[in-house]
Amino acid sequence: MPITARWRSLDALPERRGRDALPGIYELADADKQTLYIGQSATDVPNRIRQHLHNTPCIAAAVAYWRYAYSRVPQADEALHIGRYEARYGALPPCNQARPRPRNAERRYRERSRGD
């Protein structure tokens, strides 16, 4: 399901929430509301966005808006959302550098049974 929430200014980014964190997927956009980055956080989306603003030059230089959707399985939803973006536009969002690997039962079994 695409993120249908309204775009919010970075000024409206909530403070740290502690126990009431907001896990989910999010989009970051420029001043024209064109998606620059799609990401996920299993713990707290606003905190993850703050990390991007401090550590990722591509995002810090251009992002003006964000929007968010709650997800119980943010990694899977992020992969789905990026796949839909790529199918529509033929490329990853400009600030996404890597395509997330979709999770599946066979790969998960192999990862957990390596004996490491």
DAWO-V686463 format. One record per backbone hydrogen bond with DSSP energy under -0.5 kcal/mol. NH is the residue of the N-H (numbers start at 1). CO is the residue of the C=O. Records with the same first field share a line. If there is no record, write none. Layout:
NH: CO, CO
This chain:
4: 2
8: 66
10: 64
12: 9
13: 10
20: 17
21: 18
23: 21
24: 41
25: 69
26: 39
27: 67
28: 37
29: 65
30: 34
33: 30
35: 33
36: 28
37: 28
39: 26
41: 24
45: 22
48: 44
49: 45
50: 46
51: 47
52: 48
53: 49
54: 50
55: 51
56: 52
57: 55
59: 56
60: 56
61: 57
62: 58, 59
63: 59
64: 29
65: 29
66: 8
67: 27
69: 25
71: 23
77: 73
78: 74
79: 75
80: 76
81: 77
82: 78
83: 79
84: 80
85: 81
86: 82
87: 83
88: 84
89: 85
90: 86
94: 35
95: 36
96: 93
97: 95
100: 98
108: 104
109: 105
110: 106
111: 107
112: 108
113: 109
114: 111
